[in-house]
Amino acid sequence: MPDSNRRSTRRPPLALGTALLTLTFLSACSPDPEVATSETTSTSTTSTTVDEADPSSTTSSTTEPAEPEPVDPDAGTPTVLPDSMWGVEAGSYDLVRLATDSGDIIERIPGWGAEAGSGEQEGGAQALQEIAAAGGSVWVADCCEPAVGTVFRVDPASTVPVPESAVRVNGTYPVLSADGSRLAVSVLDFGIAIHDATTGDLLVSPELIGSVVSPPEGIDAPFFATAVAWVDGDTVAVAVNGDGTSTITLVSIAQPSTPTAVGPVISVDGPIIDGATRSDGALVLALEIAGSGDVAGRAYSVETGDEDAAFVLDPATIAIDYDATGTFLLVSRENLPPIWQGRGETGEIGGAALVFVAWDESDPG
C-alpha cells in the first residue's frame, strides 16, 4: 500500500506510517498527569496585509501583544475572529484551549502524557493528534495504537483525561459537520465511517462510502481515503492521493443506507493536505506543490469542479480549518504557532508550539 495513496506526507510528528499495515488493539494506559485549568504564556501577534491581486505579495508588522482587528466592518458577514481555539500542545501533548487575542492557554485537558508522546517508552509513541470542533462537539484523534486509530469525544467543560473519554470510535482524521451532529473519520483502506457525533453510533459504514469514491487514475483498490470537509449537512468531501494527481469525491449520505457520489469528481495536481468549506460554499484545499516544498491554497466550485481562486499558504501547513462563518482560515503548522488569514489579512496567534489546531466552535449557541 504505497504512501502516495494516503492523504498527505505532511502530518503531525506522530504520523501513522507503516503502522497502518497492521491492526492492533488499544493498549491499556492510565495516565495521571497534573491537571491545570488556567495558565498564561508570553505571546505576540503578527499581522500581515495580503495583496488580493497577488496573494504572494505581503507586508508585515509585529506588535507585542496585539488583538486581531476586524477587517472591512461594512461587509455583510462577521469580521472578528473566534474567541478561542483548540490545540494539541507540543511537548505535553495535552489538549488545550487558547485565547485567540493573546494565545494564552485558558483550559487544559490531559492526553497520554509527555513521556508517552515522546516515543521513548516500549511500544512507541502515543499522543493526541487531529482535532474537530463544531456545534457543541469536540473530538480528538490519537496515534499510534491501535493502527486503525481512535477518536475520542471530549466534554469541553471537563478536565477528565482524553483517553478516559467514554465515547470513542475507531478511525483517524475526524471531521465534523457544521452543526456538530455528524462525525466523519477515515478507516484505513475500508473508506469513511459516519457516526452520530453525540453518541458515537455508526450511521454509515466505511465500506458503503468507500464503494462510491473515485480514486485517481492508476490507483486501484485498496486505497486510503480521507474526509477533508463537509460541504453541507449531508455531503462530505473525500480525498484520495495519487501519484501526481489526487481526487475529491463528493459523497451524499442523505440516504444513509445508499450513499451516492454527487457532482463532479475534482482532480488536482499534487497531494491533498486538508480541506475546508468557505462561506460561499466553495471547497478550499491545501495542496503540496510537487518538488517545491511549498503549499498552495485552491478554491473549487462543488457544482462545476472548476478552480476559482488560488492563494499562498505557509510551507509548514499541515491542516486548515474555517470558522463557523467560513470567513477566517486557521492554519495548523507542525510544532509552530498557528496563523490565520481572511479578509485580505493574516496573522500569527501567540507563540506556543502546537501539533494541531482547530477553531473552538464547541459552543452551540
C-alpha positions in Angstrom: 0.0 0.0 0.0 2.1 2.9 -1.2 2.3 6.1 0.9 1.1 8.1 -2.1 -2.4 6.7 -1.6 -2.6 8.3 1.8 -3.9 11.8 2.4 -0.6 13.6 2.8 3.1 13.3 3.8 2.7 16.5 5.8 1.4 15.0 9.1 1.9 15.9 12.7 5.1 14.3 14.2 3.4 11.1 15.1 2.3 10.0 11.6 0.7 6.6 11.3 3.4 5.5 8.9 3.8 1.8 8.5 1.5 1.1 11.5 -1.3 1.3 9.0 -0.3 -2.0 7.6 -1.3 -3.9 10.8 -4.2 -3.9 13.2 -3.7 -4.0 16.9 -5.8 -3.4 20.0 -5.8 -0.3 22.2 -3.2 -0.8 24.9 -4.4 -0.1 28.4 -3.0 3.1 29.8 -3.9 5.1 32.9 -2.1 8.5 32.6 -2.3 10.6 35.7 -0.7 13.9 34.6 -1.2 17.0 36.7 -4.2 18.9 35.7 -4.2 22.7 35.3 -7.2 24.6 34.3 -5.7 28.0 33.6 -2.2 29.3 32.7 -0.7 32.0 30.5 2.3 32.4 28.3 4.0 35.5 26.8 2.8 35.9 23.2 2.8 38.3 20.3 0.6 38.6 17.2 1.9 39.3 13.7 -0.5 40.9 11.3 0.1 40.8 7.6 -1.8 42.5 4.8 -2.2 40.4 1.6 -2.5 41.9 -1.8 -5.7 40.4 -3.2 -4.5 40.5 -6.8 -1.2 38.8 -5.8 -1.6 36.7 -2.7 2.1 36.1 -2.5 2.7 39.9 -2.1 2.6 40.8 1.6 3.7 43.4 4.1 4.2 42.5 7.7 4.2 44.4 11.0 4.6 42.9 14.6 3.0 44.2 17.8 3.5 43.0 21.3 0.8 41.8 22.1 -2.0 42.6 19.7 -5.6 41.6 19.3 -6.6 40.9 15.7 -8.6 43.8 14.4 -11.8 43.5 12.4 -11.4 43.8 8.7 -13.9 45.6 6.5 -16.5 46.3 9.1 -19.1 47.2 6.5 -19.1 43.7 5.0 -22.2 41.6 5.2 -20.6 38.7 7.2 -18.9 38.8 10.7 -15.4 40.2 10.6 -14.0 39.2 14.0 -12.1 36.1 14.8 -13.5 33.4 17.1 -12.6 34.0 20.7 -10.7 30.8 21.1 -9.2 27.7 19.5 -8.3 24.1 20.5 -4.8 22.8 20.1 -2.6 19.9 21.0 0.4 21.3 22.8 3.8 20.2 21.6 5.8 18.6 24.4 3.0 17.8 26.8 0.6 16.5 24.1 -2.3 17.8 26.2 -5.5 19.1 24.6 -5.6 22.9 25.3 -7.9 25.7 24.6 -6.3 29.0 23.8 -7.5 32.6 23.6 -7.2 33.9 20.1 -6.3 37.5 21.1 -3.3 36.5 23.2 -2.5 32.9 22.6 -2.8 32.2 26.3 -3.8 28.7 27.4 -7.2 29.0 29.2 -8.0 25.3 29.6 -6.1 22.1 29.7 -7.3 18.5 29.3 -4.6 15.9 29.7 -3.7 13.4 27.0 -1.5 10.4 27.2 1.3 12.5 28.8 4.7 13.8 27.7 6.5 10.5 28.3 4.1 8.6 26.1 4.2 11.2 23.4 8.0 11.2 23.3 8.0 7.6 22.0 10.8 6.6 24.4 8.8 4.0 26.2 8.2 0.5 25.0 5.6 0.2 22.2 6.4 3.6 20.6 4.7 7.0 20.8 1.1 7.5 21.9 -0.2 11.1 21.7 -3.1 13.2 20.7 -3.2 14.5 17.1 -6.1 15.9 15.0 -9.0 17.9 16.4 -12.5 18.7 15.2 -14.8 21.1 17.0 -18.3 22.3 15.9 -21.8 22.8 17.2 -21.3 21.5 20.7 -19.0 18.6 19.8 -15.2 18.3 20.3 -13.4 15.2 19.0 -9.7 14.5 19.1 -7.7 11.6 17.5 -4.6 9.9 18.8 -1.8 7.9 17.3 -0.3 5.3 17.1 -2.1 2.3 18.7 -4.3 0.8 17.6 -3.2 1.2 14.0 -6.8 1.8 12.9 -6.7 4.9 15.1 -9.1 6.1 17.9 -11.1 9.3 18.0 -12.4 10.5 21.4 -15.4 12.7 22.2 -14.3 15.4 24.7 -16.5 17.3 27.1 -15.2 20.9 26.8 -16.3 21.6 30.4 -14.4 18.6 31.9 -10.7 18.0 32.7 -11.1 14.2 32.5 -8.1 12.9 30.5 -8.9 12.4 26.9 -8.0 8.7 26.9 -10.7 8.2 29.6 -13.5 9.5 27.4 -16.5 7.3 27.5 -17.4 7.9 23.8 -14.9 6.9 21.2 -14.8 5.4 17.7 -12.2 3.7 15.5 -10.6 5.9 12.8 -8.4 8.9 12.1 -8.8 12.4 10.7 -12.1 13.5 12.5 -14.2 16.0 10.5 -17.5 17.4 12.0 -20.5 18.7 10.1 -21.1 22.4 10.7 -23.9 21.7 13.2 -21.7 19.2 15.1 -24.2 16.4 14.6 -22.2 14.1 12.3 -18.6 12.9 12.5 -16.6 11.5 9.6 -13.5 9.5 10.2 -11.1 7.6 8.0 -10.9 3.9 8.5 -7.7 2.5 6.8 -8.5 1.3 3.3 -12.1 0.5 4.1 -13.4 4.0 3.5 -15.0 6.8 5.5 -17.3 6.0 8.5 -20.0 8.4 9.6 -21.0 8.5 13.2 -23.5 10.3 15.4 -21.3 12.9 17.0 -23.1 12.8 20.3 -23.4 9.1 20.9 -20.7 7.7 18.6 -23.2 5.4 17.0 -22.3 4.3 13.4 -24.6 5.8 10.8 -22.9 4.8 7.6 -20.3 2.0 7.3 -16.9 2.8 5.7 -17.4 0.0 3.1 -20.5 1.7 1.7 -18.8 5.1 1.3 -15.6 3.5 0.0 -17.5 1.8 -2.8 -18.6 5.1 -4.3 -15.3 7.0 -4.0 -13.3 7.6 -7.3 -9.6 7.3 -6.9 -7.0 8.9 -9.2 -6.3 7.1 -12.5 -3.8 4.3 -11.9 -4.8 3.8 -8.2 -6.6 0.5 -7.7 -8.3 -0.8 -4.6 -7.4 -1.0 -1.8 -6.6 2.7 -1.4 -6.7 5.1 1.5 -9.4 7.8 1.5 -9.9 10.6 4.0 -12.7 13.0 4.7 -11.4 16.6 4.3 -14.6 18.7 4.8 -18.4 18.6 5.0 -19.8 20.6 2.0 -23.2 20.6 3.7 -25.1 18.6 6.3 -25.4 15.6 4.0 -22.4 15.8 1.8 -18.8 15.0 2.7 -15.7 15.6 0.5 -13.5 12.6 0.3 -9.9 12.8 -0.8 -7.6 10.1 -2.3 -4.0 11.0 -3.1 -2.3 9.5 -6.1 1.0 9.7 -7.9 0.9 13.3 -9.3 -2.9 13.6 -9.4 -5.3 13.4 -6.4 -9.1 13.4 -6.4 -12.0 14.7 -4.3 -15.3 12.8 -4.5 -18.4 14.4 -3.0 -20.5 11.8 -1.2 -24.1 12.3 -0.1 -25.4 10.4 2.8 -28.9 11.8 2.6 -29.9 8.2 2.3 -27.5 6.5 4.8 -28.1 3.0 3.5 -27.2 4.1 0.0 -24.6 6.8 -0.1 -24.0 8.2 -3.6 -21.4 10.3 -5.4 -22.8 13.6 -6.4 -21.5 16.4 -8.6 -18.1 16.3 -10.4 -15.0 14.4 -9.2 -12.5 17.2 -8.6 -9.0 16.4 -9.8 -6.0 18.3 -8.5 -2.2 18.3 -9.1 -0.3 17.2 -6.1 -1.1 15.6 -2.7 -4.1 17.0 -0.8 -3.1 18.0 2.8 -6.6 19.1 4.0 -9.8 20.9 3.1 -12.4 23.3 4.5 -15.7 24.9 3.2 -15.7 28.6 2.6 -18.6 31.0 3.3 -19.8 30.8 -0.4 -19.8 27.0 -0.4 -16.6 26.6 -2.3 -14.3 23.8 -1.2 -10.8 25.1 -0.2 -7.9 22.7 -0.4 -4.4 22.9 0.9 -2.1 21.2 -1.7 1.5 20.3 -1.8 3.3 21.7 -4.8 5.3 18.8 -6.2 9.1 19.1 -5.9 9.0 22.7 -4.4 8.3 22.2 -0.7 5.6 24.9 -1.0 1.9 24.7 -0.1 -0.9 26.3 -2.2 -4.5 27.1 -1.3 -7.0 26.4 -4.1 -10.8 27.0 -4.0 -13.1 24.8 -6.2 -16.7 25.1 -7.1 -18.6 22.0 -5.9 -21.1 22.5 -8.7 -18.7 22.5 -11.6 -15.4 21.3 -10.1 -13.6 24.3 -11.5 -10.9 26.2 -9.7 -12.0 29.7 -8.9 -9.2 31.1 -6.6 -5.6 30.4 -5.7 -3.5 31.8 -2.8 -0.3 31.1 -0.9 -0.2 29.0 2.3 2.7 28.7 4.8 5.1 25.9 3.7 4.7 24.3 7.1 0.9 23.9 6.7 -0.4 20.5 7.9 -4.2 21.4 8.2 -6.7 24.1 7.6 -10.0 25.0 9.4 -12.6 27.7 8.6 -14.6 29.3 11.5 -18.3 28.8 11.6 -18.9 31.7 9.2 -16.5 30.3 6.6 -14.5 33.6 6.7 -11.3 33.1 8.6 -9.0 30.2 7.8 -6.9 28.8 10.7 -3.7 27.1 9.6 -2.0 24.4 11.6 1.8 24.4 11.3 3.8 21.4 12.6 5.2 22.3 16.0 4.8 26.1 15.4 2.3 28.7 16.5 -0.8 28.8 14.2 -1.7 31.5 11.8 -5.0 32.8 10.4 -5.9 34.5 7.2 -9.1 36.1 5.8 -10.5 39.4 4.6 -7.1 40.0 2.9 -5.1 39.8 6.1 -3.2 37.2 8.0 -1.6 37.0 11.4 0.2 34.6 13.8 -1.6 33.6 17.1 0.6 33.5 20.2 3.9 31.9 20.5 3.1 28.4 21.7 4.3 25.4 19.6 1.3 23.3 18.7 0.9 19.9 17.0 -2.6 20.8 15.6 -5.2 23.5 16.0 -8.9 24.0 15.2 -11.2 26.9 15.9 -13.3 26.5 19.0 -16.8 26.0 17.6 -17.8 23.9 20.6 -20.5 26.4 21.9 -23.7 25.5 20.1 -25.1 29.0 21.0 
